[in-house]
Amino acid sequence: MKKAVIIAFDHFTDIDVFLPWDLLNRVRQIQKDFEVRIIGTAPEHRSACGISLAMQGQIEESKEADLVFFASGSGTRALYKNKTWLERFQLNPGRQIICSMCSGALLLAGLGLLDGFTATTYPSVFKELKEMGVDVIEDQHLVTHDNIATAAGCLAVVDLLGWAIAKLYDEKTAQAMIASVLPVGQGQVCIY
């Protein structure tokens, strides 16, 4: 089995958890050896728009995942400075694909995963990420280095997860996942 985890926390950006959840579960329709879980530190976390979401596991589970996806949201501002929270992760970019959406890049930087790399993030986070010593690429929606990627702008998740799934499986699987959400007339492929 291959496993993807989405890291959630209080005040996560709704689309940056729910859209990746949907996209990754589309991969499950193609690759039967794939599982997706949303994990956090509490039994449930509340989104920025007020939705309570039950967690399917704890963040320690991320050390066993093949793909680790960090969501964004105002909750990242406290977490990237929270050593106790950060110490719960035991990630290995040598064997794991690790990526972030928008302000989730702060969490990657807090974990030291962006040391020596460029990254992108949402414009409101440029300054904070630069203050952490990260060279921020302000005009790209996706920046990748080996098994680490950062994306900016909620819909950039389609390209971000396309990149990740191509690395995890193959380009055909990634393209089928993307095609399944395209507007009718733009290459839509039904996988359900």
Residue frames as qw, qx, qy, qz and C-alpha x, y, z in Angstrom:
[[0.000, 0.886, 0.464, 0.000, 0.00, 0.00, 0.00],
 [0.335, 0.258, -0.034, 0.905, 1.04, 3.57, -0.69],
 [0.263, -0.731, -0.569, 0.268, -0.20, 6.20, 1.69],
 [0.169, 0.494, 0.050, 0.852, -0.84, 9.93, 1.52],
 [0.313, -0.608, -0.583, 0.438, -1.56, 12.08, 4.54],
 [0.057, 0.717, 0.174, 0.673, -2.99, 15.58, 4.68],
 [0.378, -0.197, -0.541, 0.725, -1.87, 17.54, 7.74],
 [0.207, -0.734, -0.370, -0.530, -4.72, 19.58, 9.22],
 [0.321, -0.159, -0.505, 0.785, -4.88, 21.87, 12.26],
 [0.033, 0.764, 0.527, -0.371, -7.22, 24.47, 13.70],
 [0.182, 0.833, -0.013, -0.523, -8.00, 27.30, 11.25],
 [0.450, -0.054, 0.701, 0.550, -6.90, 25.37, 8.14],
 [0.340, 0.346, -0.267, -0.833, -8.00, 26.82, 4.81],
 [0.770, 0.189, 0.465, -0.393, -11.02, 24.75, 3.77],
 [0.769, 0.590, -0.142, -0.201, -10.18, 24.34, 0.08],
 [0.260, 0.672, -0.686, 0.100, -6.58, 23.41, 0.92],
 [0.375, -0.187, 0.871, -0.256, -7.76, 20.30, 2.76],
 [0.694, 0.341, 0.506, -0.382, -10.96, 19.38, 0.96],
 [0.635, 0.676, -0.243, -0.285, -9.72, 19.77, -2.63],
 [0.147, 0.529, -0.836, 0.008, -6.55, 17.69, -2.02],
 [0.512, -0.024, 0.782, -0.355, -8.72, 15.11, -0.23],
 [0.749, 0.498, 0.236, -0.367, -10.94, 14.85, -3.30],
 [0.491, 0.705, -0.478, -0.184, -8.07, 14.80, -5.81],
 [0.051, -0.445, 0.886, -0.121, -6.11, 12.16, -3.91],
 [0.607, 0.115, 0.705, -0.349, -9.19, 10.00, -3.54],
 [0.715, 0.598, -0.096, -0.350, -9.56, 10.12, -7.33],
 [0.214, 0.581, -0.784, -0.041, -6.14, 8.47, -7.49],
 [0.448, -0.127, 0.826, -0.318, -7.64, 5.62, -5.44],
 [0.777, 0.428, 0.230, -0.401, -9.98, 4.93, -8.36],
 [0.625, 0.661, -0.407, -0.084, -6.94, 4.28, -10.58],
 [0.364, 0.405, -0.770, 0.332, -4.40, 2.85, -8.14],
 [0.760, -0.452, -0.362, -0.294, -6.07, 0.38, -5.78],
 [0.751, -0.174, -0.412, 0.485, -2.99, 0.22, -3.51],
 [0.178, 0.359, -0.131, 0.907, -3.40, 3.84, -2.39],
 [0.356, -0.694, -0.610, 0.140, -4.91, 5.23, 0.81],
 [0.106, 0.534, -0.042, 0.838, -5.48, 8.81, 1.94],
 [0.478, -0.598, -0.581, 0.278, -5.90, 10.06, 5.51],
 [0.018, -0.789, 0.049, -0.612, -6.39, 13.45, 7.12],
 [0.713, -0.301, -0.481, 0.413, -4.36, 13.67, 10.31],
 [0.064, -0.797, 0.098, -0.593, -3.84, 16.19, 13.08],
 [0.221, 0.262, -0.714, 0.610, -3.21, 16.54, 16.79],
 [0.414, 0.019, 0.511, -0.753, -6.78, 16.50, 18.12],
 [0.436, 0.302, 0.846, -0.064, -9.81, 14.29, 17.50],
 [0.387, 0.752, 0.477, 0.240, -11.13, 17.08, 15.27],
 [0.302, -0.245, 0.056, 0.920, -9.93, 20.40, 13.90],
 [0.276, 0.801, 0.443, -0.293, -12.04, 23.39, 12.87],
 [0.539, 0.393, 0.356, 0.654, -11.52, 25.03, 9.49],
 [0.146, -0.062, -0.026, 0.987, -11.20, 28.75, 8.83],
 [0.376, -0.240, -0.384, -0.809, -14.86, 28.73, 7.73],
 [0.515, -0.280, 0.440, -0.680, -16.00, 26.89, 10.86],
 [0.883, 0.047, -0.368, -0.289, -16.35, 23.28, 9.69],
 [0.559, -0.524, 0.622, -0.160, -15.39, 20.70, 12.32],
 [0.739, 0.410, -0.503, -0.181, -13.47, 17.90, 10.68],
 [0.880, -0.393, 0.263, -0.050, -12.81, 14.57, 12.41],
 [0.098, 0.691, -0.701, -0.143, -9.20, 13.44, 12.10],
 [0.949, 0.121, -0.233, -0.174, -8.36, 9.95, 10.91],
 [0.866, -0.072, -0.243, 0.431, -5.09, 9.73, 12.81],
 [0.410, -0.845, 0.044, 0.339, -2.32, 11.62, 14.59],
 [0.354, 0.882, -0.289, -0.111, 0.51, 13.54, 12.91],
 [0.442, -0.533, 0.714, 0.106, 3.10, 10.96, 14.00],
 [0.791, 0.302, 0.532, -0.010, 1.63, 8.73, 11.31],
 [0.439, 0.868, -0.140, -0.185, 3.19, 11.05, 8.70],
 [0.236, -0.649, 0.700, 0.181, 6.58, 9.35, 9.18],
 [0.543, 0.035, 0.833, 0.104, 5.18, 6.25, 7.46],
 [0.557, 0.716, 0.297, -0.299, 3.50, 8.06, 4.57],
 [0.648, 0.199, 0.429, 0.597, 4.77, 8.12, 1.01],
 [0.128, 0.547, 0.260, 0.785, 3.22, 11.55, 0.41],
 [0.284, -0.550, -0.517, 0.591, 2.88, 14.22, 3.11],
 [0.107, 0.608, 0.366, 0.696, 0.74, 17.25, 2.27],
 [0.221, -0.363, -0.462, 0.779, 0.72, 20.30, 4.56],
 [0.081, 0.804, 0.544, 0.228, -2.41, 22.43, 4.28],
 [0.221, 0.307, -0.106, 0.920, -2.46, 26.19, 4.76],
 [0.375, -0.760, -0.476, -0.234, -4.41, 28.58, 6.90],
 [0.132, -0.826, 0.235, -0.496, -3.98, 31.11, 9.67],
 [0.875, -0.473, 0.091, -0.056, -3.22, 28.24, 12.06],
 [0.839, 0.285, -0.138, 0.442, 0.22, 27.88, 10.46],
 [0.108, 0.810, -0.211, 0.536, 1.37, 31.17, 12.03],
 [0.581, -0.646, 0.389, -0.307, 1.58, 29.69, 15.52],
 [0.986, -0.057, 0.155, 0.005, 2.53, 26.16, 14.53],
 [0.730, 0.540, -0.210, 0.363, 5.73, 26.96, 12.64],
 [0.015, 0.679, -0.467, 0.567, 7.06, 28.45, 15.90],
 [0.793, -0.410, 0.223, -0.392, 5.78, 25.61, 18.10],
 [0.145, 0.529, -0.836, 0.017, 8.77, 23.34, 18.79],
 [0.493, -0.046, 0.797, -0.347, 6.63, 20.74, 20.57],
 [0.752, 0.494, 0.229, -0.370, 4.35, 20.43, 17.53],
 [0.494, 0.710, -0.469, -0.176, 7.25, 20.34, 15.06],
 [0.129, -0.477, 0.860, -0.124, 9.12, 17.68, 17.07],
 [0.740, 0.113, 0.563, -0.351, 6.23, 15.26, 16.54],
 [0.766, 0.604, -0.104, -0.192, 7.24, 14.93, 12.87],
 [0.554, -0.439, 0.631, 0.321, 9.95, 12.55, 11.73],
 [0.713, 0.662, 0.100, -0.209, 9.93, 13.17, 8.01],
 [0.585, -0.319, 0.566, 0.485, 12.48, 11.91, 5.51],
 [0.478, 0.727, -0.078, -0.486, 12.62, 13.78, 2.18],
 [0.023, -0.448, 0.837, 0.312, 14.96, 11.09, 0.88],
 [0.034, 0.137, 0.980, 0.138, 12.08, 8.61, 0.76],
 [0.140, 0.659, 0.671, -0.308, 8.96, 10.76, 1.13],
 [0.152, 0.500, 0.360, 0.773, 7.30, 13.30, -1.14],
 [0.241, -0.575, -0.505, 0.597, 6.65, 16.33, 1.07],
 [0.155, 0.419, 0.371, 0.814, 4.67, 19.31, -0.13],
 [0.063, -0.489, -0.514, 0.702, 2.81, 22.37, 1.08],
 [0.137, 0.709, 0.536, 0.436, 0.06, 24.66, -0.03],
 [0.062, -0.868, -0.083, -0.486, 0.37, 28.43, 0.49],
 [0.268, -0.773, 0.403, -0.412, 1.23, 29.21, 4.15],
 [0.979, -0.197, 0.057, 0.010, 1.97, 25.52, 4.71],
 [0.658, 0.541, -0.279, 0.443, 5.44, 26.50, 3.46],
 [0.233, -0.736, 0.394, -0.499, 6.00, 28.06, 6.89],
 [0.884, -0.332, 0.270, -0.188, 5.61, 24.59, 8.39],
 [0.907, 0.309, -0.066, 0.278, 8.13, 23.10, 5.95],
 [0.288, 0.710, -0.332, 0.549, 10.54, 25.89, 6.82],
 [0.548, -0.634, 0.334, -0.432, 9.92, 25.39, 10.54],
 [0.971, -0.129, 0.199, -0.005, 10.83, 21.72, 10.07],
 [0.327, -0.639, 0.546, 0.432, 14.06, 22.73, 8.30],
 [0.711, 0.288, 0.617, 0.175, 12.92, 21.14, 5.04],
 [0.454, 0.867, 0.166, 0.120, 13.43, 24.30, 2.99],
 [0.434, -0.751, 0.312, 0.388, 16.99, 24.97, 4.16],
 [0.320, -0.350, 0.639, 0.606, 19.02, 25.81, 1.06],
 [0.280, 0.415, 0.788, 0.359, 15.98, 25.64, -1.25],
 [0.198, -0.060, -0.145, -0.968, 13.80, 28.17, -2.95],
 [0.075, 0.423, 0.880, -0.201, 10.06, 28.08, -2.30],
 [0.179, -0.347, -0.311, -0.866, 6.80, 29.79, -3.07],
 [0.083, -0.414, -0.777, 0.467, 3.86, 30.68, -0.88],
 [0.063, 0.839, 0.519, 0.153, 0.85, 32.96, -0.79],
 [0.301, 0.631, -0.054, 0.713, 1.81, 36.66, -1.11],
 [0.464, -0.785, 0.035, -0.410, 0.66, 37.47, 2.43],
 [0.888, -0.426, 0.113, 0.133, 3.31, 35.02, 3.70],
 [0.675, 0.601, -0.170, 0.393, 6.27, 36.15, 1.55],
 [0.047, -0.795, 0.375, -0.475, 7.74, 38.32, 4.31],
 [0.756, -0.489, 0.363, -0.241, 7.49, 35.69, 7.06],
 [0.971, 0.139, 0.119, 0.156, 9.03, 32.99, 4.88],
 [0.504, 0.699, -0.230, 0.452, 11.87, 35.31, 3.83],
 [0.323, -0.755, 0.389, -0.418, 12.50, 36.14, 7.50],
 [0.908, -0.269, 0.314, -0.067, 13.02, 32.40, 8.04],
 [0.294, -0.569, 0.643, 0.421, 15.90, 32.54, 5.53],
 [0.623, 0.326, 0.692, 0.163, 14.02, 31.04, 2.58],
 [0.031, -0.239, 0.434, 0.868, 14.60, 32.45, -0.90],
 [0.466, 0.503, 0.618, -0.383, 10.99, 33.06, -1.99],
 [0.146, 0.100, 0.657, 0.733, 10.09, 32.85, -5.68],
 [0.258, 0.382, 0.410, -0.787, 7.21, 35.31, -5.88],
 [0.503, 0.423, -0.227, -0.719, 6.11, 34.78, -9.48],
 [0.397, 0.129, -0.875, -0.245, 5.77, 30.99, -9.65],
 [0.741, -0.309, 0.026, -0.595, 2.84, 28.94, -8.39],
 [0.987, -0.161, 0.020, 0.007, 4.88, 25.73, -8.02],
 [0.145, 0.766, -0.613, 0.124, 8.49, 25.28, -6.91],
 [0.987, -0.149, -0.026, -0.060, 9.98, 21.79, -6.65],
 [0.090, 0.700, -0.697, 0.127, 13.30, 20.42, -5.39],
 [0.132, 0.168, -0.972, 0.098, 13.83, 16.66, -5.41],
 [0.277, -0.407, -0.869, -0.045, 10.97, 15.34, -3.21],
 [0.113, -0.543, -0.465, 0.690, 9.93, 18.70, -1.77],
 [0.125, 0.455, 0.490, 0.733, 7.45, 21.11, -3.34],
 [0.025, 0.468, 0.443, -0.764, 5.67, 24.31, -2.39],
 [0.134, 0.502, 0.645, 0.561, 2.67, 25.80, -4.17],
 [0.006, -0.292, -0.281, 0.914, 0.87, 29.13, -4.01],
 [0.483, 0.110, -0.206, -0.844, -2.77, 29.94, -4.73],
 [0.677, -0.047, 0.603, -0.420, -5.43, 27.38, -3.83],
 [0.865, 0.432, 0.072, -0.245, -5.98, 26.05, -7.35],
 [0.266, 0.687, -0.676, -0.014, -2.24, 25.45, -7.71],
 [0.617, -0.268, 0.696, -0.250, -2.97, 22.25, -5.76],
 [0.887, 0.404, 0.138, -0.178, -3.94, 20.62, -9.06],
 [0.564, 0.692, -0.425, 0.149, -0.42, 21.11, -10.44],
 [0.238, -0.607, 0.676, -0.343, 1.18, 20.36, -7.06],
 [0.754, -0.098, 0.597, -0.254, -0.59, 17.02, -6.68],
 [0.825, 0.551, -0.076, -0.099, -0.09, 16.28, -10.37],
 [0.276, 0.711, -0.612, 0.210, 3.66, 16.58, -9.74],
 [0.426, -0.417, 0.712, -0.371, 3.45, 14.48, -6.58],
 [0.870, 0.139, 0.389, -0.269, 1.36, 11.68, -8.11],
 [0.713, 0.635, -0.297, -0.012, 3.62, 11.53, -11.18],
 [0.080, 0.620, -0.726, 0.287, 6.56, 10.99, -8.80],
 [0.566, -0.223, 0.672, -0.422, 4.67, 8.48, -6.67],
 [0.783, 0.278, 0.547, -0.104, 3.11, 6.50, -9.53],
 [0.475, 0.119, 0.557, 0.671, 3.47, 7.82, -13.08],
 [0.080, 0.162, -0.173, -0.968, 2.49, 10.62, -15.42],
 [0.310, -0.268, -0.752, -0.516, -0.52, 8.67, -16.73],
 [0.361, -0.542, -0.714, 0.257, -2.05, 8.45, -13.24],
 [0.169, -0.409, -0.195, 0.875, -1.36, 12.13, -12.58],
 [0.144, 0.035, -0.426, -0.892, -2.93, 13.19, -15.86],
 [0.343, -0.406, -0.799, -0.281, -6.02, 11.02, -15.26],
 [0.289, -0.538, -0.570, 0.549, -6.47, 12.62, -11.82],
 [0.037, -0.346, 0.043, 0.936, -6.23, 16.11, -13.33],
 [0.190, -0.101, -0.658, -0.721, -8.42, 15.30, -16.34],
 [0.251, -0.463, -0.850, 0.023, -11.17, 14.06, -14.04],
 [0.150, -0.679, -0.441, 0.567, -11.71, 17.57, -12.65],
 [0.142, -0.099, 0.350, 0.921, -11.35, 19.61, -15.83],
 [0.486, 0.406, 0.219, -0.742, -14.39, 21.44, -17.17],
 [0.716, 0.383, 0.583, 0.024, -16.37, 19.57, -19.80],
 [0.570, 0.815, 0.068, 0.081, -14.80, 20.13, -23.22],
 [0.049, 0.869, -0.479, 0.114, -11.28, 20.55, -21.78],
 [0.413, 0.390, -0.817, 0.096, -10.27, 16.91, -21.54],
 [0.620, -0.331, 0.439, -0.560, -12.56, 15.63, -18.83],
 [0.484, 0.133, -0.860, -0.090, -12.16, 11.90, -18.15],
 [0.741, -0.432, 0.038, -0.512, -14.70, 10.06, -16.01],
 [0.318, 0.337, -0.854, 0.236, -12.96, 7.80, -13.51],
 [0.408, -0.066, 0.662, -0.625, -15.90, 7.11, -11.20]]
